[in-house]
Structures are given as structure tokens and as C-alpha cells.
Amino acid sequence: MSVTSQENDGVSQASEQSLTDEVLASFAGAASSRVRQIMESLVAHLHAFAREVRLTQSEWENGIEFLTRVGHITTDKRQEFILLSDVLGLSMLTVDINAPASAGATESTVFGPFYVADPPEIPLGGDIARGAKGTPCYVSGTVRSIDGTPLPHAQIDVWECDEDGLYDVQYRDGRSAGRGRLRAGDNGEYRFWSVRPVPYPVPDDGPVGDLIQAAGRSPMRAAHLHFKVDADGHRTLITHIFLAGDDYLARDAVFGVKQSLVVDYAEHPPGTVPDGTRLDRSWLSIEFDIVLAPGEEDHS
């Protein structure tokens, strides 16, 4: 490299750093110190990224167009920004930062884009499937604190896809299925019917799908069932259970699998089921105890 080239590079680097410093200084007057901290760090890392990869004008324009498409496809039933955060691992990192593992407590994982507030209420032992297609699956366990104390009447929201890999918010007819809310019993016990969790692709017909394809990654999520559990005096738990032996446990598209959440299951022939009735088709059963960490509950 010639002396002139070295000098030009030095001038360019100084100019780039000067711009970054100017932007950082613009947040000095922020009323919130937390806003100032976040924005200064964001700008510093964002500018460092652009310098490191030597971002071209066309690449910058492509990035803006990509984010615009993410916004346009997002609706009250499809959250493409959460999906983007999920596939970049940011959602899972945020979970690990804000809900670190507590000794003896059930681990947390990603919320996902398909939660619906105030789902239909079902009785203890009821059926959350409510018409969703799939092999019947009986899920039971207890909700307790880390000291072993049962948590009676804990609120449990559960949701999952059907055997075609679709959540009810993806149905065209607007019906609700594959989700419900129940309360644990007097001794913290819970039980409900659902359908067998199956692997499914995250929505890949939009910009996030294009990103996954460009990266040569699989869009598949490991088979799972979502839980949101609340009890007074305890930290809200957002978690899944994953089926042992699933092909995608080691390559979940949103990095949400934790080994402690992988559960065994039993397959049963037609016959008498736990509530004493008879079922004329094969079914599964899963046992999963839920242990909540103490802390202020968050019902958001």
C-alpha cells in the first residue's frame, strides 16, 4: 500500500470515528439515563458493524427494504419482528438475561409469535385441542414452588399447533383451537388433553423466510407445547416442553431447546384413559412437573 493510500485510509477512519462520536454525543441530553445508555451502546455497535463489513450503499438499501417488508407483513396475528428476533437468537438471549436459571426451577424459553391473551378457559382435565387435528395427548403434572410447596390454583395458559403445523391464528376461519387456560387443583395438580406436538416450520413465506433460505438454514422448530404459568408470589414462567427423540432438538430454528425441557412420553393403544372413559384411537401421555421460582409475578 502506498503512503498516499495509507494517508487516505487514516483520514477516512478518522472521519468515520468523528461521525460516530458526533452521534453518540447527541444523546447526552437524554432525560433518561437508561435511554442514553441503550442508544449510545446501540449506535456504537451498529457503526462498528458497518465499518467492520464495509457496508455498501446497495447493501444498506437492501437492509432498509428488508425491515420495511417485515413491518408491512406484521399484523395483530402475525408478528414478523418477533420472528426475526427469534431466528437471530435475540429472543432466546433476552430470555437468558431476564429469566436466568434458578436452582430447582423449570427453565424458561422463548415466548414465540403465536400467544393470544385471554385464551378460552377450560376445566381441569379439559381439552385445549377443541377441534385441532392430531393424535390425542394427555398432559399432567403438578405446579409447585422450588421448596416443594404445591401452588393451588396456579393459572396455566397452554397453546400449540395442530398436526399440520398450524396455530389457530393461521386458520382462515378465525376459530380458536389448540389453546386454553386452566387452573391447577387444590394440591397444585393439573391435567388436560391436547394433541401430539409435531415439528413445524416457522412462517417462511415472508422476509424472515427469505433470510433463513439465504442463510441455508432450516425453518423447522422441534415439536413442542407452550406454557405460561402464573402464581402469586412467583415469577411468571414462559416455557415449552419438547418431545424426546425429535429430529430437530439440536437444530431448532429459534434456538429455544433446553435439555431440561425435553420430556419422555408414552404411547397407548385404544382403551381406557385416565379419566375413566374409553378412547377408540391411540393416544399419548406426558408427565411434566412445573416448578416456579419465587419473585414478583408478571401477568403481562
N, C-alpha and C positions, 0 to 999 in steps of 0.2 A: 504494500500500500504506500502510495506517495505521501510526502509531507503534506501536500495540499489536501489530499483526501482525508488524512488524519485530522487536519485542522477543521475541515468541513464537518466531519463526524463529531468532533468535540463541540463545535458551535451548535450543531443540531441537537445533541444530547443536552447541552445547557439550556437551549430554548425549550425543549420538551419538559425538562425538570422545572424551568421557570413557570411554565403554564400550569403544571401540576401544583406547584407551590401557591400560585395565584388562586386556583380553585379551592384549595384547602383553606386558605386564609378567608375566603368568602363566607365560611361557616362560623367564623369567630364570634359573631354576634347572636348565634342561636340562643333562644331563651331557655331551651332545654339542653343540659349538658349531655344527656343521653343521645339526643338527636345529633348534636355536634360530634360525639364520639363515633356514632354509626356512620354518618355521612363522610367524615374525614377518612375513616378506615375504608369505606366503600370506594371513594374516589382514588385513594392511594393504590388499592389493589387493582381497580379497574384500569387505571392509567398504566400501572406496571404490566398488566396483562397485554394491553395494546402495544406497549413498547417491546415486550418480550417476543411476541409473534410477528411484530412489524405489520400490524393490521392494515390492509389495503382499503382504499375508498370503496371499492365494489364489495369487499367482504363486510365492511361496516354497513353498507346499504342492505346487503342480504340479511344481516342480523336484525336491522330495524324492521325489514319486511317480515321476517320470521316472527318477531314479537307482536307485530301488528296482526298477523294471522292468528296467533294464539289468543289475542284479545277478541278478535271477531268471532271465533268459533266458541268462545266461552259463553255459557248461558247459566240459568239457575239450576239446570240439570246436568250440565257438563262443565267441569272446572278444569280447563286445559292448563291453566297456570299451576294448579296443584299437581297435575300430571307431569308437567315439565319439572317441577321441583322434585317429584318422586323419582323420575328416571335419572336425574342428575345426582341423586343421593342426598340432596339438601334436606328433604323431609326427614329422612332417617337420621341424619346428623343432628337436626334440630331436636328430634325425639331424644337422642342420646345426651344432648346438652341439658335439656329441660326435665327429662324424666330418667335420670341415671338409675341404674340397677340398685335396688335396696336389698340387703341380705334377707333372703327368705320370701321376698315379694315376687309376684308374677311380673315378668318383664313387659315393657311397652314396645309397641312398634307403630308403623305409620297409620294415620287416620284414613287415608285414601280419599278419592273424589266422590264416593257414592253414598256417603252418610246422609240421612234425611232426619231432621229434627222432629221430635214428637211422633215417632212411628206408632202404628196400631198397637194397642195393648192386648196382650194375650194372658190367659190364666196360667198358673203354674202347671206345667205338663201340657200346655197347649202347642199349637202348630204354627210356627212362623212362616212355613212354606206358603200356605194359603193359596195353593194353585200353582206354585212354581214347579216346573218339571224336574224330576230327579228321583233317585233311589232314596226311600225314607231313611232318615238318620236320627237316632235318639241321642241327645246330648244331656249329660247330667254331671253334677258335682256339688261342691259347697263353696260358699263365699265366706272367707274368714280374714281376720287380721293376722299380722305376722306373729303375734303371740299365741295364735291358735283360737282366739275368741271368735265364735260364729258371728256373722253380721246379718241378722234377720232383716228382711225387707229391703235389702240392697237392690237398687234399680239396675237392671241389666238390659241394655239395648243390643240386639243381635241383627246382623244383616249379612247376606251372601248372594252369590249369583246362582242361576239355575243350571241345569245340566248342559245347556247350550253356551254357558259362559256369559250370560246376560243378567244384569241387575234390572230391577223393575223400572228404574228411571230411564232405562234404554228401551222399554216397551213402547210401542206406538199407541197403545190404547189407554195409557195413563193409569192403569191399575197398580195397586200396591201388592207386592208379593215378595217372599224371601226376606222379610224383615219384621221385627216386632219388639215389644218392650214387655218385660215381666218383672215380678218382684220375687226375691228369694223368700223361702218359707221361714217359719219361726226359729228354725235351727240353722239358718243360712243355706239350706239346701235349695238347689234349683234343678229344673229339668224342662226340656222342651223337645219337640220334634222339628226337624228341618229336612233338608235334602243333602245328599252326599256332596261335600265340597269337591270342585273339579278345577284343574288348571284352566286358565283362560288368558287371552291376550289383552293387554291394556288397549284402550281405544287407539288404533293406529291408522285411522283414516284422516288424520289431521296433521298439523305441523310437527307435533311431537312424534307421531308415527314416522314422518319423513326423516326426522333426526335419528330415530332408532335404526331405520333402514340404512341411512348413510353411514352410521357407525358400525354396521354389520352385527348388531345386537339382536337378541330375541326379544319380542314383546311379551313373552309369557310370564304370568305370575304363577307361583306354586299354589296348589289347591289350599284354600283357607276359609275360615269362618271368622267374621269380625265380632269383637266385643267392645262395648263401652260400659264400664261399671262404676256406679257411684254409691257411696255410703257415707253417712255423717261422720265427720272427724277423720276422714281418709282421703288420700289423693285419688282423683279420678284416674281410672286405668283405661287406656286405649290399647287394645292388643288384638292379636289373631291367635287361632290355633291352626297348625299346619299338619297335614296327614303324613305320617311316616311312610317312607318309600316313594314319595312323589319324585318324578323325574326332574322337577325344576327347583328343588330345595337349594341347590348350590348355585343357581343362576336366575334367581328371582329378579324380574325386571326392575323392581323398585328397591332392592336390597333390604327387604323387610324381614327376612327369616332370621330367627334366633333359635338356637338348638333347644333351649328350654321350652320353647313353644311348639315343638314337634311332638305330636301325640300318636300313640298306637290306637288302633281301632279294631273292633271285632265285627265279623260278617256273620249274619244269621239267616237261616232258611225261613220260609214262611212258617208261621205258628204263633204262639202266644208271646205278646210283647209285655214290657214292664208294667203297663197299666192294667194288665189282665185281659185285655181284648186280644182278638186274633187278627193277624195280618196275612193276607193271601199272597204276599210277594216278599222277596228277600229284603233285608234291611241291615243297617249298620248301627253300632252303638259306640259312643265315645265318652270317656270319663275325663273330666278336666276340672281340677280344683283351682279356684281363683283366690289369690292372696293379695290383699291391699296393703299398701304402705300407709302409715299414719301421716296426717297432714291435713291442710285445709282442702276441703272438697272443691272441685271446679265444675260447675254444672253448665259450662258454656258449650 
